[in-house]
């Protein structure tokens, strides 16, 4: 999922990207990839180094309960076997959830 998210950012030519995850282990490895000498750390470094230095990544840990919109989008995508980017044309049933999440 991380690699696909970063690849989408590359395709869209976004220069700043904030990625959220409820996996504290992943976020810590992403933030400290330069000192993680495990195989996992090597793969993360390879992935991040494949991007132009003008890209700015920010990795944030957030509990799933605090990001209801992302969780609803994940459930909807899984249920519908969706593999497309949603952009702002999200399904109407997610409208209220996304608005509430944006306000909080």
N, C-alpha and C positions, 0 to 999 in steps of 0.2 A: 504494500500500500504506500509506503514511503517513497519507493522508487517511482511508482506511477504518479504520485502527487508532484514530485520534483520534475518528472518528465512533462506533466501538464503545464507546470510553471514555465518550463523551457519553451514549449510550444506556444504558449500565450504571450511569451516575452515579458513576463512579470519580473521586475527587478528586486522587489521586496516580497518576502513570503514569511508568514507566521504559521507554523504548524503546531497544532495542539494534539496531545495524546493523553489518555488516562494511564498509560504505561510509564511509570516513573523510571524504570530501568532503561527504556528506550530513550526517553528525554535526556537522562543523565549521560548516556553514551553519546548522544548526538551533540550535546553541549561540550563534552570532553573527548571528542573523537581523536584529537591530536595526542592524547596520553593513554588511549585504550589500545593496548598491544595484543588484544585477543583477535581471533579470526573474525569475530563479529565487528570489532573496531576497525580492522583492516577493510572490510567490505564497506563500512560506513564512510571511511576516508576516501576510498576509491570513488564512491558515489558522489560525495560532496566535491571532490577535486575534479570531477568531470564537468563541473559548471564553471562558467566564466567568473573571474573574481569580482565582477561588478554585481553579481547576485548577492543579496543579503538575506540570510536565513535567520529566523528566530524560532527556537523550539521551546514550547511552553507545556508544562504539565497542568492538566485540568481534570478534576474528577468528572466522570461521565454524568453524574447527577446535576452538574452545573452547566452542561452543554446539551440541553434537551433537543435543540434543533439538529445538531450533528447526529445525535443518536436516532432521532426520527428519520432523518435522511438515510442513515445506514440501514435501518429496518426496512424502509420503503425500497431501497435499491436491492437489498437481499431478497425481499419478497417478490419483486418484479424482475429479478435476474437482470438488473440494469447495469450497463457498463459505460454509459455516456456521461459526459460532464453535465452538471445541472445548470451551472451559471445562475441567472436570476429567474429562469423559467422553471421553478420548482412546482411540484404538484399542489393543487389548490388546498388539499387536506392538510398540508403542512404550513399554510399561511399564518395561522394564529400562533403556532408553536415558534416559528421563526421570528415573528414580531415580538413575542414575549421574551425570547432569548436575546434579541438585539437590545431591548430596553434594559434588561438586567445586565 
